[in-house]
Amino acid sequence: MDNIDKVWEQYAKTKDKNIKQKLILEYATLVKFVAGRLSVHIGQHVDYDDLVSYGIFGLIDAIDKFDYEKGVKFETYASLRIRGAIIDSIRKLDWVPRTLRQKNKQLEQTYQELEFELGREPTEEELADKLNISIDEVKELIKKSSVVSLISLDDYLEQNHEADYSAGNNNRKDSPEAIYEMQEVKELLKDAIDKLSEKERKVISLYYFEDLTLKEISKIMDVSESRISQIHSKAVLRLQTRLGKYKNILFAN
């Protein structure tokens, strides 16, 4: 749409429903993009069209709450609201089986124990031996664990960007305790990412910070998409185990 800034100016002044509809149509592709990224993780459980539907509510909410005069790029703000709306809707479905949640916790605990005992990252063979299951089962469990964590770092980024955008609101996010806690989480996360392997750091960076899909990352790193998915899943598992008591702030299980 040409002169989108003028459209925003008009909407800011009038809140006209017809102008709002134009904005929804203008940014509909953004909803499809965010839904497509999330579908990589949960496409087997939730239909892509449903993700888009959930995301539309997030887009509408973003348009309603966006402050044009702040000078923040709408696409950045809206993508967070869209992602948040999709995540909230998915969680309400509670589609992750309880047995998978239990296995994920067991995997995480075993990973921590072995890392402490060995003084290094445990191999898949060592995890399989400790859990008394096959290596193939360990690989599948690691893959599924990233689904249980559900969008993992995206949640963290959403919370932080949302807090930055909403600065000045009088709520718990602005309390000294909450600010201190989030700062501590940031430091822990940075340290945890630094301790990942080079390949894991690259995948995390390209996926979460550069907004590339796993398919695009596979082309850049010249390995299969399934291998990138495996690297991503292991990286998420390692981050979860390193964040200890703060993991629930970043990883909602």
N, C-alpha and C positions, 0 to 999 in steps of 0.2 A: 504494500500500500504506500502510495506517495504521501509525503508530508505527514508521516505518522506523529511527529511532534505536535502538529497543529490539532490532530485528532485528540491527542492526550490533553492538550490545553482546553479544548472544547468540553471534553468529558469532565475535567477537573472543575470547570466552572458550572456546568449544567447538570451533570449526572444523568444525561439523557439516555433512555433505554436503547434507542436506536443506535446511538454512538457506541454504547457498551456492546451491542451485538456485533458491530463492525470490529471492535477490538478482540472479541472472542474468536471471530473468524480469522482475523489477522494472525493470532498466535496459536491457532489450533494445531499447526505443525509442531509446535514446541511440546504440546501434550503427547503427540505421537512419538516424538523423539525420546522423551523421558520414559514413556510406557514401554518403548522398545528396549531400552537399556535394562529396565527392571524385568522384562520378560525373559531376558537371558537367564536369570536366576530361577524364576518361578513360573515360566511358561508351561511347565508340565502340570501345574496345579491350578493356575488361574488363567482364564482366557484373555488373550491380548485385548479384545474389544472391551472386556470388562475393565481392564486396567485403564484404557482410554477414557471410559465413562467416569471412573473414579477421578481421573486426572482433570477432566473438564470442571468438576466442582472446585478443584484446587485453583484452576485458572480463573474461574469466576471470583473466587475469594481473593485471589491476588489482585485482580483488577479493582475490586471494591476497596481493598486496603492500601493499594499503592499510592504513595505520595510523590507525584510527579515533580514537585518543586525540590525534593531532596537531591536530585541529580543522580540517583542510583539507576543503573541500567535495568530496565524492566525484565528482560529475558533472564538475568541472573536471579533476581528476586522471585520471579514467577516459577522458575524451574524448581526452586526449593519448596514453594507452596504446593506445586503440582505433585512433586515427589512425596511430600508429607501427606497429602490427601490420599494418594494411592496406598502408601504404607499403612496409614490408619485404617483404611477400608479393608485391607488384606488381613490385618491383625484381628479385626472384628470377626472375620470368617473363621479364625482359629483353625486353619487347615493343617497345621503341622501336628502329626500324630504324637501322642504322649510318649510312646516307645522311642521315637526318634529323638525327642528332647532328652530322654534319659540316656540314650546311647551317646548323644553329643556331650553331655556332662561327664560321662564315663571316659570318653575319648580325651576330653580336655584335662581331666584329673590325671589320667595315665600319662599324658604328654608331659605335664608338669612334674610328676614323680620321676620319670625317666630323665628329663632334662636336669633335674637336681642331682640324681644319682650319677649320671654320666658327665655332667659339666658341659654338655653340648646338646645340639638339637638331635633328638632320637630319629633313627631311620624308620622307614615304613616296616622293615623286617622286625626291628626291635619292638615297635608298637604292636605288630601282629602277634609276636611271641608273648608279650605281656598281657594282651587281651585274650590270648588263646583263640585267635581267629586267623583266617587266611590273609595274605597280602592283598588279594583282590578285594576282600571285604573291608580291609583298612582303607584302601583307596576310595572305595565307594562311600564309606563313612565320612572320610575327610571331605569329599565332594558335597555330601548332603549337609555337613556341618555348616557350610557357608550359606546354605539355604535357611537353616534354622536361625542363624544370626540375622538373616533378612536385611539385606542392603548395608549392613555393617557400617562402614565408614561414611556412607551417604547420610546416615542418621546423625552422626557426629557433625558433619559439615553443615547439615541443615540447621541443627541447634545453634551452632556458632554464628552462621551468617544471619539467621533469624534474630539472634540476640543483638548482633551488631546493628541490624536494620531498625530494630525496635528500641534502641538505646533511648533511655529517658523514661520509659514506662515504669511505673511503680509496681513492680512485682518481685517475686522471689529471685528471679534471674539477676536482679540488680542488687541483691543483698550482699554484704561483704563476704558472708560464708559461701554463697553460690559462686561469686566471682573468684574467690580463692580456690575453691574446689575445681572449677573449670580450668583455671590456669594450671593447676597441678595435673589435671588430666591431659592438657595440651603438652606439657613437658614429658609426661609418661608416654604419650602416643608418639611424640617425636623421637624419643629414645628407642621405643620399640621398633619403629620403622627403620631407624638407623642400623639396628641389629639384624634386619632381614638380609637375605642374600642379595647380591646385585640384581639378579633376575627378578626376585620378588619385589624389590624396591621399584624397579622399572615398571612392572605390571601395575603395582599400586598407584604409582605416579600417573601413568598413562590413562588408567581406568578412572580413578577418582578425581584427579586434578586436571587432566587434559580432556576428559569426557569422551574418550575413545571407546569403541565397542571391543569385545574380545576378538572379534573377527579382524578388526583393523589392527589391533595389537599383534595378532598372530602374523600378519603380513610384515609389520615393522621388524619384529624379532625373528622372522623367518622360521617359525615353528608352527605346528598344527594348532588349531583353535582349541582342541581338547587338551593339549599340553598347557596352553595359556590358562585354561579353566582350572587345571590341576594346580598350577603355580599360584593362581589367585586363591584357591581354596586353602592351600597350605599356609599362605601368608596370613589369611584371615584367622586361621586357627592359632598361629604363632602370636599374632597380635592379641587375641583374646586371652591366651594363657599368660601373657606378660603384663596385662593391664590389671590383673588381680581384682580387688574389690571395686575398681572403677569400671569394670567391663560393662556393667549394667547401664551405665550412663551412655555408652557407645553402642552396645549390642543388646537389643531388647529381645529376650528369649521368651 
